[in-house]
Amino acid sequence: MFRIENKIDSYNLILTLGLNKLPEILLPEFDEKKIVSFMKKYPAETYAIRDRNKSGSKTFRPLVKPDKVLGYCAKLKNFSINVSDMYKYQVLTGEARLTPKGEISVAVSKNPNLNARDGAQNADYNFTSALNDRRLNRILGMNDVVNYMFEHELFDVIVEFACYDRPVGTKNEKVVIFELRTSY
């Protein structure tokens, strides 16, 4: 069982478990050289900038153009930047929680323009049921997400994710994990 106290714990656990994520850099403070190097290594149409101190922060910007990244990050502390232009391949996003007994809670959206947070808050599907519930099979990408959660034993943890129609991310898989939550 995992105990995740904050966004840094989540970030580190995702790395420790070797979960698929979009290319990302975590910075304790603004560092122009590291940011420019990251964007050269991972060129993208847009980047997401996230506060790594608190959940629900207004610092979160999901679609920042490359020429705006440095200006936006100039005064930030404890933040991350990740490639975010994969949304065009996204089929499902939001959050899910799976129990070892086979109960699942989902709050997910099919809208490819939503990030995981907004997908959970503006869910097309929001319910708790058993894994044999036929509604799950009708949600494009949900089987991929459930299989991913089982494969990585992500039980009793809220998994913030996106599912794509093709392999993407650092592990080249269809499911990308953005955040894991238990205590915040």
PyMOL commands that set and color helices and strands:
alter all, ss='L'
color gray80, all
select helices_A, chain A and resi 7-16+32-41+66-73+85-89+116-121+134-137+142-151
alter helices_A, ss='H'
color red, helices_A
select strands_A, chain A and resi 24-29+47-51+61-64+77-83+90-98+103-109+125-130+158-168+173-181
alter strands_A, ss='S'
color yellow, strands_A
deselect
rebuild
show_as cartoon
